[in-house]
Amino acid sequence: MQLTEKQKSEGWRIIKFSEIAKSISKHVDPLDTELEVYVGLEHLDPDNLRISRRDVPRDVKGKKLFVKPGQIIFGKRRAYQRKVAVADFEGICSAHAMVLEAIPEAVMPEYLPFFMQSDMFMKRAVSISEGSLSPTIKWKTLANQEFPLPPRTRQEEMLKLFEKIEQTFFEYDETISKGKLFLEKLIKESIFKENNNDEFVPLFSLVEEIREHFRPDKTSFFISYVGFEHIDSDSIQIKEYGCSSNVLSNKLYFQAGDILYGKIRPYLKKTALADFDGVCSSDIIVLRPRNNGLNDLLSLIIKSDHFSKLAMNSVSGSKMPRANWKILSKAKINKTLLKNNSFNICVKNAVEVIRNAKINKNKSTAVKNKVNEKFLEGAA
């Protein structure tokens, strides 16, 4: 790696990552702690330094990492998901993350998270990941990676710009959060709250469970594969997927329009609406709406907080709690409202507000990443 003439004149230098950050590996048993916050990789959003979701230690097993305010949580597993966040709490986080702390003598602590969000850093992180199914980064490998580091005056300059963009992100997040709260309240109080005037039917009368098995040893062609890890807790869209060539055990077929419901740890709200045909993990229940016009609405209902709570009341197993579909399929749903045009318009408007805020936030993220990249290349 070489610096440009402009970078040299400004006082940039090539550093190893271990010169500006250190890994903190203090382990905590979640069953033996008074800490009240747990953050897993599923709680982190790509390209978002804020942590908007969290859990409690008693709901997880195995050793976790202690984290305190100001430290960076970096998803070392599947780094291509671009998960970097700054802790604003004292608690524990997934052992599939690294807890990093800036070395203030070498870099501004506030600047380091933005540096790690850059395409340059993320591409390097992906390239040094090891493993095929769950590629993971080792600290020793990351520590030795070399990067260009701007002088403190330039760090301060860029930090001011990034903080302004972060404020814009915060405003979009507020809009998204309010939209989701409205949608959740609408579903809970309208779809699940029984009354004497409307017709309520069991969920199984609206969706059918599909169990068409895929055997990798009997199939020579490759098709899209959706694993539990490919379903986003925060969206009904499938944003990434794998290939059946990497599948070793039996899976389930699904088709476009099916609802994929992750039955493990249902509090994670792993529900998605498929827009392509493929195969999925056996930890996912394939549900096919009996009325094609209800696909979107039913997927939102099944992903709702209220349905998640119903699912948690049906679980079996402690280490890997699984939802019981036989119980959930009997949940009473307001069929009258599903056909109500005013209700559907209200839901669609709420979804549209959330979607537009996400689109605008993604555009701002793209601008931020572009500016960051040009800056680190010495062009800005």
N, C-alpha and C positions, 0 to 999 in steps of 0.2 A: 504494500500500500504506500502511495506517495501523495504528498501534499501538493496543491497547486501553488504557483508563485504568489497568487493573491493570499492564499491561506498562510503561507510562510511569512509574508510581510505583515500579516495581522497578528502573528504570534500563536498560530495553531500548532499543535504537536500530535504525534502518533503515540497513543497510550494503549496498554493492555487493560482489559475491562476490570481486572482485579485492582488496578491503580485508582479507580474511581468508585468502586462498589465492593462491598463485602457481603458474603452469604452468612445469614444468621440461622443456625440450626438448633434451636432449643425446642426439644420435643415435649409434648404434653399428652397425657392420657385423658381423653374427653370424659371418661367415666369417673375421673378422680381430679376434678378441677372446680373452682368456684367461678371461673370465667363464664360469661353469659353469651358470648357471640361466636358463631362458627361461620366461616366463609369457605365454600368449595369453589372449584373452577366453574361449576354451573351457575354460580352467583355473579360471575364476572362477565361483562359485556365486551365484545371486541372493540378496540379503539376507544375505550371509555375508562378514564382514570377514576371515576366515581363508582362506589359500590352501592347499588340501590336495593339489593336483596341480601338477605342473610338468614341464618338458621341458629339453632341452639346446640351446644355440644352433646347433650343427652341423646340427640337423634342420630349420632354417628359413632362408628366404631374404629378402633385402631389408632395408633400414634399420629398426632397432628403436630403442626408447627405453631409455636407461640409467635404472635405478632402484636406490635404496639403502634400507636398513631405515628404517622409520618413514614413508616417503613413501606417498602414496595412489595406487592404480591405479584409474582410473575409466573404465569402458567408454563412450566417446563415440559409438560406433556402436550403434544399436538400444538406446537408453537405457532403453526400457521393460523390458529384461531386468534392470534394477536391479543392475548389477554394480559394486560398490565394495569394494575390499579394501586392507588395509594390508600393505605388503611387509615380510617378516622376513628378507630376503636381499639381497645385492648381485648384480645381474644385469641382464637386459634384459626388456622386455615389448613387447607388440604395439603397432604404430604406430596401431592403431585404438582405443587407449586414451589418456587424458591422465595424465601423471604430475604430481601436485599436492603441494604442500608448504604446511603451515599457516604463517601469519604469527603467531608466538607473542605479539607485542605486542598483537594484536587478538583472538585466540581461543586457547583451550587446544588444543594440537595433538592431544591424545587425544580431545577432544570433536568435532573437525571431521568425522571419518568417520561418526559417529553422526548428526550434523546432515545429512550428505549422504544418509544412508539414509532420511530422512523422506519421507513422501508429498509434502509441500510442495515439497521440492527436486526429487524425481524427476518430479513432474508438470510442473514448470517446464522441466526438462531435456528431457522429451519434446516439450513445446510449441515449443521453440526449435530442435529438430532439423530439418535440411534434407535433402531427398531423399525418394523414395518407397520404392524397393526396399531401400536400406540407409541409413535416416535417420541423419545424423551431426551432432554438435554442434561448432561452432567456438568456440575459446577466447575470442576477442574478444567473441562474443555472450554466452557464459556469464559472462564477467568483469563485464559491465555489468548483470547481473540483480540486483535488490534483494531482500533478505530481512531478516526481523526477527532480531536477534541478542540473546540474553539476556546479562545481566551475568555476570562471571566466577564469582560466588558461586553463581548458578543453574546455570551450566555444570558446576561441581564437583558440585553436588547431583545433577544428572541423570546425570553420568558415573558416579557410584557405583552408581546403579540399573542403568544399562546394562551395567556391568562384571559385576554379579551375573547378569544375564540371559545375558551372553556366556559365563559359566562354565557355565551350564546348557546352552548350545549346544555347548560343548566336550565335555560329558559325552555328549550325544546323538551328536556326531560320532565319539567314541570307540567307542560301541556300533555305529554304522553301519560304521566302518572295520573293526572286528573281525569283524562279520558278513560283510562283503565278502571279507576275507582267507580266512575259513573256506569261503565259497562258491567262491572261485577255486581253492583247494587241492582241494576236493571234485571240481570239474569236471576240473581238470588230471590228478589222480591216478586218477580213476575213468572218465571219459568218453574221454580220449585215450590213456591208458597201456595199451597192448595186453598181453593175457595169453593163455594157451592155453585157458582155460576158457570165455570168453565169445565171443559172435559180434560181430565188428566189420564194419561196412559203410561204403561211401563216403557222404559227406554228400549227394551228389546222389540217393541212393536214399531220402532222408528229406525233402528239399525240392526243389521244382521252380522254376527261374528263369522268371519271367513277363515277357514283353516285348510287352505290348499298348500300342501307341503312341497318345498323345493329341496331336492337332494343334489348337492354339488358333484357327487361322484357319478351321477346319471345325466349330467348336462354338460355339453361341450361348448356352448356359446356363453358369452359374458353379458350380464345385465346389471343394472344399477342396484346397489345394495345400501340399505338404510339400517344402521345400527343404532343402539340406544344413544350413543354419543353424538349422532348426527341430528338429533331432534333438539331444537332450541326451547328452553323453558319460557322464553319471552316472546315467542312468535309461533303461529300455526304454519308458517312456510318452512319448507325443507331447503335450507341454504347450501348444504353440502351432503355428499354421499360417497360411498366407496364403490368397489367392483366385486361382483360375485366370484371372481378368480381368487380372491383372498379368503373366501369362506370355506370353512372346514366341516362344519356340522349342518344339520338340516335347518332350513329356514322356512319362512312363509311367503307366498306370493301375495302381491297387492296390485291394484290397478289405479289409474288416475281417478280421483274422486273419492277414494277410500280415506277413512280417518285412521291414523296410526296412533294407538294409545299405549304409552309406555307404562307397564304395570308395576315395574320395580320402583320403590320409593315414590309413590304417587304424589307426595308433596312437592316433587320437582316439576310437576305439571308438564310432562313430556308428551305433548299431543300435537300432531301435525296433520294437515290436509294434503294428501299426495296430489301432485300435478303431473305425474308420470307413472308408468308401470315399472315394477321392480320386485325385489325380494327384501325382506326385513328380518331382523333378529326375532327369535322365538320369545324374547322378553317383551315383545310388542304385540298387542292385540290388534288385528285388522278388522275394522268395522265398516260395513258398507251400508250407507243410508238407503232405505227402501224407497225414498222419494228424492230423486237427484236434485231437486230444487232446494233442499234443506241442508246440503253439504256444509256450506259455510257456517250457518247458524248452529248446527249440531256440533261442529268442531269447536266453536266458541263455548258452547254449553259444557262440553266434556272437558275443556281446558280451564274452566272457571274455578275460582277458589272454593266455591261451595261444593262443586263436584269432587274436588281434591280432598275436602274434608270428609265427604261421604266415603271416598275410596280409602282414606286412612282408617276409617272405622271398620273396614272390611278386610284389612290386611292379615296375612299369616306370615310367621317368621319374624325374627328380631333383627338379625344381622342384615338381611336383604329383604325387607318387608315387601310383599307382593299383593297387589289389589286382587280381590276376588270378583271376577266378572259376573259370575252367577248371581251374586248379591247386587252388584251395581246395575246389572241389566234390568232390575226390578224397580229402580228409582222412578218415581212418578214425575212425568213431564207434562207441562201445560200444552196440550195439543191445539187448543183453541187459539192461543197466542201465536203459535208457530205459523198459523194461517192468517194472522191479523196483519194487514198491510201497514197500518200506522206503527205497530210495534216493530216490524221489520225495517221500516224506514228509519226509525229511531236508532236501532242497532247499527244499521249501515252508516248513518251519520257519525255515530261515535267511533266506529271503526275507521271511517275516512279521516276524521280529525287525528287519530293516532297514527294512521299511515302517512299522512302528509307531514306530520311533525318528524316522523322517522326518516322520510325521504329528504327533507330539508336538512336534518342533522347529518345524514350520510353525505350530502353535498358539501356541507361545511367541513366534515371530516376529510373528504377528498382534497379540498383546498388546503387544509392544514397540513396533510401529509405531503402535498406537492411543495408547499413552502418549506417545510422541514427538510425535505430531500434536497432541494436546490441549495438551501443554506449549508447543509453538511457536505455538499459537493463543492462548496466554495463559490457558487454562482450568485448567491444573494448577499 
